[in-house]
Amino acid sequence: MPLTIHTVDAFTRYPFAGNPAGVCILPAARDADWMQAVAAEMNLSETAFLVARADGSFDLRWFTPAVEVDLCGHATLASAHVLWETGKLAPKMDTRFHTKSGVLTAHRIANAIEMDFPAKVVEPIDPPGDLLPALGAEARWVGRNRMDYLVELADEATVRHLTPDHTRLARVACRGVIVTARADGGTEADFVSRFFAPQSGIAEDPVTGSAHCALGPYWRDRLGKPELCGLQVSRRTGTVGVRCAGDRVVLIGYAVTVMRAELLFGD
């Protein structure tokens, strides 16, 4: 039987903004090569694949067009949105996802979705040789966690106008590179960011929930605020609410379904 793939714009209230994700609810687990092929066909930043468990929770895996990733915020938000929108979860029922980053939960409050993720604290590090030349900017601070580099730049304008050398950036060994700066006060945002991941087959990810697992603790410590608003200033833009609580980060966002399509070769 054909499978339905939902295209959902995450971390936005409006269609054609935020970060689009594919969401496919499978009747049974499929092999990684098949899921990778579907994700390549979708050619979105990530496509999420879900399989229900007997206890009402779901197995969840995420694939870029090139690789499987260990953590993805926007496709998790999109997955929770689809489960509630299609009636596979009752409106007031929380959902639990079993992932490569442990158990993640999602909770619906009015039209927003809150997700409980692990904090991914960055530690200061000397930048590798290709990093700053590839970005073409001077850094105020450089750090790294297990997945990504985080680079603080001078100001919001520098982040917005950055034009990295993606070929050179792809030589930096990591999942991706977060660039960030304090917001200039023109919006409700506390900080701005962008995320580049040519290493993962994504030149620039429009809105990256998992990056805020690092950005939240980073800006909490610098601004003295446990609750923050992050604005990712890619061409599509999107807003991520962040609440830091110990070794966890609550990510808050909206989502809207923009397309449903049948996968005719599901078998």
WOLINZI-V767635 format. One record per residue. RES is the residue in one small letter. SS is DSSP state (H for helix, E for strand, - for the rest). PSI is psi in radians with two decimals (NA if undefined). NEAR is the number of other ideal C-beta (glycine too) atoms within 8 Angstrom. Layout:
[[RES SS PSI NEAR] [RES SS PSI NEAR]]
This chain:
[[m - 2.53 3] [p - 2.56 7] [l E 2.60 10] [t E 2.30 10] [i E 2.19 14] [h E 2.38 12] [t E 2.10 15] [v E 2.27 15] [d E 2.07 14] [a E 2.68 19] [f - 0.71 16] [t - 2.70 17] [r - -0.13 5] [y - 2.52 8] [p - 2.64 6] [f - 0.43 6] [a - -3.03 9] [g - -2.61 17] [n E 2.04 15] [p E 2.40 12] [a E 2.55 18] [g E 2.50 16] [v E 2.15 15] [c E 2.05 14] [i E 2.03 12] [l E 2.55 10] [p - -0.36 3] [a - 2.82 5] [a - 2.53 5] [r - 2.83 7] [d - 2.75 5] [a H -0.63 7] [d H -0.70 6] [w H -0.81 8] [m H -0.68 14] [q H -0.68 11] [a H -0.71 8] [v H -0.75 15] [a H -0.68 14] [a H -0.68 9] [e H -0.71 6] [m H -0.65 11] [n - 0.67 5] [l - 2.93 11] [s - -0.82 11] [e E 2.59 14] [t E 2.29 16] [a E 2.46 16] [f E 2.22 13] [l E 2.50 14] [v E 2.20 11] [a E 2.49 9] [r - 2.87 9] [a - -0.48 4] [d - 0.09 4] [g - -0.12 7] [s - 3.13 10] [f E 2.47 13] [d E 2.44 10] [l E 2.25 13] [r E 2.62 11] [w E 2.41 15] [f E 2.29 14] [t - 3.12 14] [p - -0.26 10] [a - -0.58 7] [v - 2.80 8] [e E 2.46 10] [v E 2.74 11] [d - -0.36 7] [l - 2.34 14] [c - 2.13 12] [g H -0.84 18] [h H -0.59 18] [a H -0.41 16] [t H -0.78 17] [l H -0.80 19] [a H -0.68 16] [s H -0.82 16] [a H -0.74 15] [h H -0.80 14] [v H -0.71 14] [l H -0.75 13] [w H -0.72 11] [e H -0.62 7] [t - 0.00 7] [g - 0.17 5] [k - -0.26 8] [l - 2.43 9] [a - 2.64 4] [p - -0.61 6] [k - 0.19 4] [m - 2.20 7] [d - 2.80 7] [t E 2.61 11] [r E 2.29 10] [f E 2.26 15] [h E 2.05 9] [t E 3.09 14] [k - -0.21 5] [s - 0.44 8] [g E -2.89 5] [v E 2.18 8] [l E 2.48 13] [t E 2.68 10] [a E 2.45 15] [h E 2.34 9] [r E 2.24 12] [i E 1.92 6] [a - -2.15 4] [n - -0.10 4] [a E 2.80 10] [i E 2.28 14] [e E 2.36 11] [m E 2.36 17] [d E 1.98 10] [f E 2.79 15] [p E 2.45 10] [a - 2.47 13] [k - 1.29 14] [v - 2.39 8] [v - 2.55 12] [e E 2.53 7] [p E 2.52 6] [i - 2.63 8] [d - 2.27 4] [p - 2.46 10] [p - 2.81 7] [g H -0.62 5] [d H -0.25 9] [l H -1.08 14] [l H -0.69 10] [p H -0.62 9] [a H -0.63 13] [l H -0.52 13] [g - 0.60 8] [a - 2.70 11] [e - 2.53 6] [a - 2.46 11] [r - -0.53 6] [w E 2.51 8] [v E 2.32 14] [g E 3.08 11] [r E 2.52 10] [n - -2.92 11] [r - -0.49 3] [m - -0.83 10] [d E 2.79 15] [y E 2.57 14] [l E 2.22 16] [v E 2.06 16] [e E 2.26 11] [l - 3.09 14] [a - -0.75 7] [d - 3.04 9] [e H -0.71 12] [a H -0.67 7] [t H -0.72 11] [v H -0.81 15] [r H -0.67 8] [h - 0.12 6] [l - 2.38 12] [t - 1.45 4] [p - 2.75 11] [d - 1.70 8] [h H -0.55 10] [t H -0.78 7] [r H -0.64 10] [l H -0.55 16] [a - -0.28 8] [r - -0.24 8] [v - 2.12 12] [a - 1.78 5] [c - 3.04 10] [r - -0.76 8] [g E -3.12 16] [v E 2.14 16] [i E 2.24 15] [v E 2.50 15] [t E 2.82 15] [a E 2.79 13] [r E 2.43 11] [a - 2.62 12] [d - 0.02 7] [g - -0.01 4] [g - -0.18 5] [t - -3.09 6] [e - -0.10 3] [a - 2.54 10] [d - -0.55 10] [f E 2.80 14] [v E 2.81 15] [s E 2.89 16] [r E 2.82 13] [f E 2.15 15] [f E 2.29 14] [a E 1.00 14] [p H -0.39 11] [q H -0.47 11] [s H 0.23 11] [g - 0.27 9] [i E 1.92 13] [a E -0.95 6] [e E 2.21 9] [d E 2.25 13] [p - -0.82 14] [v - 2.12 16] [t - 1.74 15] [g - -0.80 18] [s - -0.51 11] [a - -0.50 15] [h H -0.19 15] [c H -0.39 16] [a H -0.73 15] [l H -0.64 15] [g H -1.03 15] [p H -0.64 14] [y H -0.89 14] [w H -0.45 16] [r H -0.81 12] [d H -0.55 7] [r H -0.54 7] [l H -0.20 10] [g - 0.54 5] [k - 2.14 8] [p - -0.34 7] [e E 2.21 7] [l E 2.81 15] [c E 2.10 10] [g E 2.38 17] [l E 2.04 13] [q E 2.07 17] [v - 0.79 10] [s - -3.14 12] [r - -0.62 4] [r - -0.54 11] [t - 2.71 13] [g E 2.75 17] [t E 2.34 12] [v E 2.05 15] [g E 2.48 13] [v E 2.27 16] [r E 2.05 11] [c E 2.35 14] [a E 1.61 7] [g - -2.20 5] [d - 0.31 4] [r E 2.73 10] [v E 2.21 16] [v E 2.13 13] [l E 2.36 15] [i E 2.27 11] [g E 3.07 18] [y - 2.87 9] [a E 2.70 15] [v E 2.31 12] [t E 2.28 11] [v E -0.25 9] [m E 2.57 6] [r E 2.37 7] [a E 2.66 7] [e E 2.30 7] [l E 1.83 11] [l - -0.38 5] [f - 0.79 4] [g - -0.45 7] [d - NA 2]]
